[in-house]
Every structure is written in C-alpha cells, then in structure tokens.
Amino acid sequence: MRSKTLVTSIVLTGFVVLYLVLLAGRAVELLRTGEMVPVALGVGVLLLPLLGVWVLVTTWRFGLRVQRLATRLSEEGGLPDTSELPRRPSGRVDRDAADAWFADRKTELDADPDDWRGWYRIAQAYDLAGDRRRARDAMRTAVTLEERGPRRGSVGGPDGESAQRR
C-alpha cells in the first residue's frame, strides 16, 4: 500500500472510530434513563457501533489480504501494468481499451481458473471497466484461492477429494 493511501486510511479509520465511540456514548445515555422507549432506542443505537466495528475490521482484513497478494504478485513480476492504456480526459481508461484488456485477462483466467493470480488480474480488469461489485467478488476469490494454497494435481489433498469437487 502506498504511504499516502495508508495514512489516509488510518486517518479516516480514526474518524470513524471516534464517531462510533460518540455514538456508543449516546446509546449509554439513553440506556441510563431507565424509561422503556429511550432504553429500547439506546439498544438500537448501541447496535450501530457494534456493526461499525465489524465493518471496519472486515474491511481492514480484506485490504491487508489484497495488499499481501499485490506485493507477492509484484515480487513475482506478474503485476500487470495498465499505465500504457489510453485514457479519457477524466483519467478513466478508454472503454474499448478496458474491454480488450479484460478479454486478455479473461482468456488467462480461463486457462487456469484455480490460480489466484488470474483472479487478481481479472479483478483489476473489472475495476478498470468500472464494475466494482464484480471486482470485489473476483478479489475475494483470489484471496480464498491464495490462502487455500496450490493444488496438488487432480487427486486433491490427503483425503483424496478431487479438485473438481472442492
């Protein structure tokens, strides 16, 4: 992760944590009233910081895992360079160029669908095309495949389960 991005992420996380603490404080104030309606509202408000903490933790975990994959792919020399793709005045990659780049990544992925590297690259292709939902889904697949480790042929692991059933 670049230093500027990391600092920005930490600062924004700090603001969110501060907000969640203040929100939890309001919830506690409502709970202390002892009256039925404010207590019920306080319980509901208290759930929001808990949900916020869960979102922060899962987002940071995912980001760190993706960064680990990017670092590993870069060290292997397999991190794709998109700097040469033509761009619109807004800075976004030209649609036709993004589609062509996506087609190349899709062919690469189809050749080896169990390799996390292909899923990482297809996630980047989806991102270039502006499809953030599919990019996140593909990146989750890349993280899962990388954490699972390399396949050992078609026989599978020690239990003899075939790679097709995994």
N, C-alpha and C positions, 0 to 999 in steps of 0.2 A: 504494500500500500504506500502510495506516495505520502511524504511527510505532511503536505498541506491538507490532503484528504483525511489523514489520520487525525490531525489537530482539529479540523472542522468536525469530524465525527465525535471526538471526545468532548468538545465544547457543547455541541448540540445534545449529546447524551447527558451532560451535566445539567443543562437547562431542563431537559425532560425529567430527570431525577428530582431536581428542585421543585418542579411543578407537581410531581407525584407526591412528594413529601408534604407540600402545602395542601394538596387535595386530601391526603390522609388525615392531616390535622383538622381540616373542616369536618371530615367524617367523624372523628373522635368527639369533636364539639357537639355534633348532632346526637351521638350516642349517649353523651353525658346528660342530656336534658331529661332523660327518663320518660318522656312522653312517647306515646305509641307512634304517631306519624313521623316525628323527627328521627326516632330510633330506626324506623323502617327505611327512611330516606338515608340515614347515616350508614346503614348496612349496604345499601345500594351504592352509595358514593365510595365506600371502602373497597368495594369490588373493583372499581376503576383503577386505583393504583396497583392492585394485585395483577390485573390484566396488563397494565402498562409495563410492569416489571417483567412479566412473561414475554411480552413483545420485544422489549429491549434485549433480554437475554438470548432469545432465539435469533434475533436479527444479528447481534454481535457474533454469535456462534457460527451462523451461516456465512457472514462476511469473513471471518477468520479462516474458515474452511476453504472458501473460494480463493482467498489470498494465498493460502498454502498451495492450492492447485496451480495458481498463476505463477508463483515462484518456482515450483517444480517444473512446470512446462517451459518456463523461461530458461532454467538451468539446462534443460534437455535440448534447447534450441528449437522448440516446437511452438512457441507462442507466435501466432500469426500477426503479421504487420499489415495494418489497414491504412497506414498513412498515405499510401500511393493511390487510394481510391478517390475518384473525383467527388468533389463536394459542392453542395449548393451554397449560395451566399450565407445561409443561416448556419453553415458548418456541418449540417447533416450530410451523410453520404448520399450521393445521387441514387435514386430508386433503382434504375437499371443496373448500375454497378453493384448495389447491395444484393439485388436478385441474382446476378451472375456469381457473386462471391458466395451467396447462400447455396446455390446449386453445386458449387465445388465442394463446400463443406458437407452437404447432404450426401454426395457421392462418396466422400471419405468416410462418413459415418456408416453408410450402408455396407461398406466393405468390411467394417469391424464394429458392430453395434455394442460389443461388450467392453470396448476401450473407452475409458473415461476421457481421454484426450479428444476424441471425436465429439463427445457430448459437450465438452468445454467449448470447442470451436463452433459447434452448431448454436450453442447458447449465445456466443458472441455474434454470430450471423443474425440470429433473431433480434438481438439488441440493435444491431445496425439497421435492420429493417423496421425497427420501432415497435416490435411485438414483445413487450416487456414480460407479459404473463408466460409466454412460451419460453422466453429466455430464462426466467427463473426456474421453470419446470425442468428444462434441459440441464441447467446448472445443478439442480438438486440431484438429477440422475447421475451427473458426473461425480459429484461428491460421494454419493452412495456407492458407485462402482469403484472409485478410488479407495474408499475406506474398506470395501469388501476385499480388495486385493486382486492380484492377477488370477485368471482362470488356469486350471491345470488340465488342459486338453478337454476332450468331450466326456471323459469319465466323471469328472467332478471331484469333489473333496473326498475325505476319508470315508464318508458314508456311502460312496458310490452313486450319489444322486447325479443325474446327468445335467449338463449345462443347460439343456433345453427346459428343464423343469424348475430351475432356480428363479 
